[in-house]
Amino acid sequence: MEVLDPLAVRRWARLTADTLGRARAEIDALNVFPVADGDTGTNLHLTMLSAAEAVESLPDDVDAAVVWQTLAYGALVGARGNSGVIVSQALRGLAEVFKAGDGSAADLAGGLVRAAALARAAVARPVEGTVLSVLSAAAQAARETGDAPAQAPAGLGMVARAAAEQARAALGRTPEQLDVLARSGVVDAGGAGLVIILESLAAVITDSYSQRHDVPAPTARITPTSGPEAGYEVMYLLDAEDDAVARLRGELDGMGDSLVVVGGEGLWNVHVHVDDAGPAIEAAMRAGRPHRIRVTYLAAPERTHRASDRRGVVAVAAGDGIAALFEECGAVVVRREPGASPPLPALLAAIREAGSEVAVLPNDEGVRAVAVAAAEIAREHGTAVSVLPTKATVQGLSALAVHDPLRRFDDDVVAMTDAAGHTRHGHLTVADRVAFTSAGLCRPGEVLGLIDGDVAVIGPGLPEVAVQLVEMMVAGGGELVTLVTGDQAPVRLAEAVEDHLRATRPEVELVVYTGAQAGYPLLIGVE
């Protein structure tokens, strides 16, 4: 890629959000500075998810300047936590340069330098060994690579790779710069998230994608340190003039620590840790109009769920037929397109509709990240939410079958999770190209039978492959087989499986649903 065009920016934002979603828990586990509250991965995911959804809402024909401005705005208004706010300011720095440029390698180098400068200026008391150090190293590498001789200019991919590689190297040095990281045996959590952001950018530019971005695991057991002096994290958006924000920054710096103020052009995002939240909010009211105010107690005890008469289940479904199945079982359904995740606002709305104690069934591994993000936001508003590890529609149906609103919420979640975990899932699909699979070579038009995501059977016809696949799935033991037929399923498909089970395994119960899902003639569950 010679230039970073609007379409590439959208792809980068989505890839980053999705990758941070998958790495969220690993980054959370590294979080010991400035407060060991275990939420840096979650905050970065929510920040980039807001940025990605903002650019994806734009028409396809908008120019690059609008896309970059929208990316920075989406991150600003959706920024969470100390690291999320800093990253939003870094995106602002990139946007400032790219809006005025042509998307070249020089823009990327200049944009990262500007990003590092803006991010550092936004922090009242910068500390080395944090995301700031990692960003500075990436910016320096990009500038040095971009300053190559004119007879051998560096391309966009070279600059992006250099920035990502040096960011990862700088991440490894963070324990040498910050003693609390060394004592805890971890690298900086915010820096780990930034590495994923830059590696995702390099992947989009060079068209070389990795299924996994390694997050360095703790090398020692993290032991709690003495609690922070500041008891509350206060965040808000603020409509205010520049001079008023300068005065506010001085006031807040005297009240607490971890102060970060980002934004500009009348809209700001403020983050600070303080002993008393009230004065920090009152100072904002003197400076301008604060909104989206969030106050989090930094030493909050674990939430205990209480009995509630507003218990509900949210299920994500691809297709009207499957949606109808979940609705018949009493779930609030969020529809999605096959291969896509549902919008975050739709999931949030469904959780609020479902009740004050809600179990969420993602029913697809790719949906889990956005479901966790929605749950995190809903918890901030007092809803008890648990995202169950359902990776397939049939696991969601199994979980919903044992849902009991009269049980304690925690007990209900355990029972539903157990039911889902004891359900093996499989499906049929038709190959559209030549490919090597775990079951051998497949050709276009051949039927593939998958178990738990891996190809197990290749054959010429749907009924034959369905029978073989079910036989393999029940061979290790099974009491109940669930079939969900798709919109392209032949009339005899479910009957072929039923005939086989009746003849060979009469003790196994069979349930057949019409799902009318696209792309998969048959979904299979074995409990």
Secondary structure, DSSP 8 states (H G I E B T S, - for coil): --S--HHHHHHHHHHHHHHHHHHHHHHHTT--SS---S-HHHHHHHHHHHHHHHHHTS-TT--HHHHHHHHHHHHHHH--HHHHHHHHHHHHHHHHHHHHS-S-HHHHHHHHHHHHHHHHHHBSS--SSSHHHHHHHHHHHHHHHHT--TTS---HHHHHHHHHHHHHHHHHHHHHH-HHHHHHT---HHHHHHHHHHHHHHHHHHT---S-------SS--------S--EEEEEEEE--HHHHHHHHHHHHHHEEEEEEEEETTEEEEEEEES-HHHHHHHHHHHSEEEEEEEEETT---------S-EEEEEEEESHHHHHHHHHTT-EEEEE-TTS---HHHHHHHHHHH-SEEEEE--SGGGHHHHHHHHHHHHHTT-EEEE----SHHHHHHHHHT--TTS-HHHHHHHHHHHHHT-EEEEEEE--S-EEETTEEE-TT-EEEEETTEEEEEES-HHHHHHHHHHHHHHT--SEEEEEE-TT--TTHHHHHHHHHHHH-TTSEEEEEE---SS-SEEEEE-
